[in-house]
Amino acid sequence: MRHADRVESDPGAGYASWRPAALPDPWVIVPSALRGALEAELKAEVAEGHELSSLHVTAIARCGACDNAVFRIETSPI
């Protein structure tokens, strides 16, 4: 079974209809149970006043070999 077939569908994440392609090792999709911790870590590491500090982000992928992560930035449509 491919990794993309095992990824949970989480309507609260805003991408319930999105089905990811398999990520290259060591990258994995972040399960909903772990998103909050990564999002809190990003918030703690971004300085007040930084462009990202006022945006809502959702952790979507992380690297199992290091501490890198990919976040979706939620913005208002223009």
TISE-716969 format. One record per residue (C-alpha): residue number from 1; residue in one letter; x, y, z. Coordinates in nm, 3 decimals. Example, Ala and Ser with C-alpha at 12.3 -4.5 7.8 and 13.67 -1.06 7.14 Angstrom:
TIKE,i,aa,X,Y,Z
TIKE,1,A,1.230,-0.450,0.780
TIKE,2,S,1.367,-0.106,0.714
END
This chain:
TIKE,i,aa,X,Y,Z
TIKE,1,M,0.000,0.000,0.000
TIKE,2,R,0.135,0.342,-0.094
TIKE,3,H,0.179,0.610,0.172
TIKE,4,A,-0.078,0.828,-0.007
TIKE,5,D,-0.336,0.552,0.037
TIKE,6,R,-0.278,0.546,0.414
TIKE,7,V,-0.311,0.921,0.470
TIKE,8,E,-0.609,1.016,0.677
TIKE,9,S,-0.874,1.245,0.538
TIKE,10,D,-0.921,1.531,0.782
TIKE,11,P,-1.199,1.776,0.687
TIKE,12,G,-1.079,2.013,0.959
TIKE,13,A,-0.751,2.060,0.777
TIKE,14,G,-0.927,2.209,0.476
TIKE,15,Y,-0.797,1.961,0.225
TIKE,16,A,-1.037,1.670,0.268
TIKE,17,S,-1.078,1.618,-0.106
TIKE,18,W,-0.705,1.644,-0.173
TIKE,19,R,-0.522,1.313,-0.210
TIKE,20,P,-0.144,1.348,-0.184
TIKE,21,A,0.102,1.182,-0.412
TIKE,22,A,0.355,0.964,-0.239
TIKE,23,L,0.621,1.177,-0.073
TIKE,24,P,0.989,1.093,-0.116
TIKE,25,D,1.154,0.930,0.185
TIKE,26,P,1.200,1.051,0.456
TIKE,27,W,0.903,1.293,0.416
TIKE,28,V,0.564,1.199,0.561
TIKE,29,I,0.221,1.361,0.583
TIKE,30,V,0.160,1.497,0.934
TIKE,31,P,-0.126,1.315,1.109
TIKE,32,S,-0.383,1.544,1.272
TIKE,33,A,-0.271,1.433,1.620
TIKE,34,L,0.076,1.582,1.560
TIKE,35,R,-0.019,1.903,1.376
TIKE,36,G,-0.074,2.112,1.686
TIKE,37,A,0.275,2.050,1.822
TIKE,38,L,0.443,2.148,1.493
TIKE,39,E,0.222,2.454,1.454
TIKE,40,A,0.300,2.563,1.813
TIKE,41,E,0.673,2.514,1.750
TIKE,42,L,0.657,2.733,1.439
TIKE,43,K,0.463,3.001,1.629
TIKE,44,A,0.727,2.997,1.907
TIKE,45,E,1.013,3.029,1.657
TIKE,46,V,0.867,3.312,1.447
TIKE,47,A,0.944,3.657,1.588
TIKE,48,E,0.659,3.894,1.669
TIKE,49,G,0.607,4.127,1.377
TIKE,50,H,0.734,3.874,1.122
TIKE,51,E,0.509,3.833,0.821
TIKE,52,L,0.417,3.477,0.932
TIKE,53,S,0.338,3.572,1.293
TIKE,54,S,-0.017,3.684,1.218
TIKE,55,L,-0.109,3.407,0.973
TIKE,56,H,-0.288,3.082,1.047
TIKE,57,V,-0.081,2.783,0.937
TIKE,58,T,-0.147,2.410,0.912
TIKE,59,A,0.135,2.156,0.927
TIKE,60,I,0.101,1.920,0.631
TIKE,61,A,0.432,1.733,0.597
TIKE,62,R,0.751,1.675,0.792
TIKE,63,C,1.091,1.523,0.730
TIKE,64,G,1.173,1.218,0.939
TIKE,65,A,1.549,1.277,0.902
TIKE,66,C,1.559,1.634,1.034
TIKE,67,D,1.333,1.899,1.186
TIKE,68,N,1.204,2.050,0.860
TIKE,69,A,0.830,2.079,0.804
TIKE,70,V,0.594,2.211,0.537
TIKE,71,F,0.303,2.432,0.635
TIKE,72,R,0.000,2.551,0.446
TIKE,73,I,-0.061,2.922,0.498
TIKE,74,E,-0.424,3.022,0.514
TIKE,75,T,-0.493,3.360,0.361
TIKE,76,S,-0.805,3.556,0.279
TIKE,77,P,-0.895,3.571,-0.088
TIKE,78,I,-0.855,3.913,-0.246
END
